[in-house]
Amino acid sequence: MSLVSYSWLLSPGTPIAGRGLTGGFIAGSLVLTNLSAEQLVGLNGQAYNTNMSNMAWKVTAGISVITLALVLLPRYIGGAFTTLPEFVNSRFDEGTRMMVTLQFMLGYTFVTIPSVLYSGAIAVLQLFDVPALLGMSLEQSMWIVIWVVGIIGAAYAIFGGLKAVAISYTLNGVGLLLIGFHSLGDGNMLAGMNTIATEEPEKLNALGSSEDSVPFGTIFTGMIFANLFYWGTNQYVIQRTLGAKSLAEGQKGTLFTGFLKILVPFMMMVPGIIAYHLYGDGLETMDLAYPALISELLPPILSGFFLAVLLGAVFSSFNSLLNSAATMFVYDLYKVKIKKDASDREMIRVSKWFGTLLALVSFFIAPLLLRAPDGLWNIIREFTGFFNIPVIAIILVGIFSKYIPPIGAKITIVVHVVLYYMLIWGFPMFFGFSFDISFIHIQGILFVLAVLIMMISGFIRPLDAPHQFTHDPKVDMVPWKFAVPVTMLLMGAMVFCYILFSPIGLSYADGIVSGWFWPATIALMLLILLLWIISYRSWNGKYSTLLQKMHKEKKL
């Protein structure tokens, strides 16, 4: 409770913080916002049920982080935007802004916030065996726990916020990993590591097949754009970057986040594989893998600590989501459509009422996730497809084209929602046939269609004059001098992660790693060293010169 009180004293009092955040704060805030409870439960559940292929959602996020740092962030900060819909309004029109805002609101209400509540509730259910304690079914117990956790979380989020769980959260992942290896090896941690590397090593393979939920090929199609939406346009993720005290600090924080994402497979998926080796197929649902480890491996005093940390993560994510949803509501709907002369005090009051209503709606939706056949993680990824692809397509086309009219963006949103529903659920439900490809590939195909629709609209009804963004930077626009070299290093780290969790790495069938592992690793290191030198001596200077030129010509 002292932690909550401290965070309440530090709470800024307005939905958007001032433009004074440093790179370190931005990186920590981005990671804490992203590595939430549903990630712990969902990713460990997927690793327990299949293999490491779902790590693609986290590791390849580095590509999106790089795009945000080098391409999108200079434009966001250069225009001094407060929300993403405000950026859309500047490029297209108010109608498009309203449609994008509505998509974000529906996504937060029906997908993101309920998944956060569900992940916290299922951990409580497993740890305290609530169904047996209350004499109720699993589903009935889920409803009760979600409402209790949700009410507490909403109170923290709406009336103060929880900002200080990052260190405990990291200790959670690392500590459980070490304890899991210790238990798997009967008291010998090295023996436990050897077990997961040599017994059923295919569980450590990140190169998903067509039968896995994330086939390897999808990282080059829909996943690129789904991740780019999350890291490049999702309000509650990029809100901190919009508050950077300079472009350089924003780029530092963003790129450092990419390196922290590389650690996710170790802290949020390997424990799921440990759970598989300990329990086999004995768990009632895959999403119980992480809570089962906490419940059965840790002594009671540490179980309570880890539960507190997990709930802290739930409250932190709740805080970020409700704060971002409230920010968009008051800035993009209330002040635009309802009361244009609203004061800051009134907007804060309205945002808290809206946050309360949003929380209540999510309480009724979260328990339904218990029926998700493919686990929490997959259901989140599938449903975010309704809004992530059209939004990122609109943003990218809006940035790199000058004649695409607002009607193109509006048609894109409507067509995508209808087609996506039909391709994923509609055709199987109403016509009895389905497309035998991953939903991630479908998202990639629909991204191409979205771009084509907007390009055709620009050809048929182009704007009378080329669009020009309003140039209004509030901070220093000089880029970070190591932005491009660090990008090369981050790309190398992503590739190494795939080498490690591949048939030539830890999933090698006849040993710990194959004979190709070390030559491949050394070759990668030499290549990255070469690219670092070239980028530092040449590419970085050209990038900086280009941004400065665009800044002076007011094109950012």
Beta strands, then each sheet from edge to edge (+ up, - down):
end
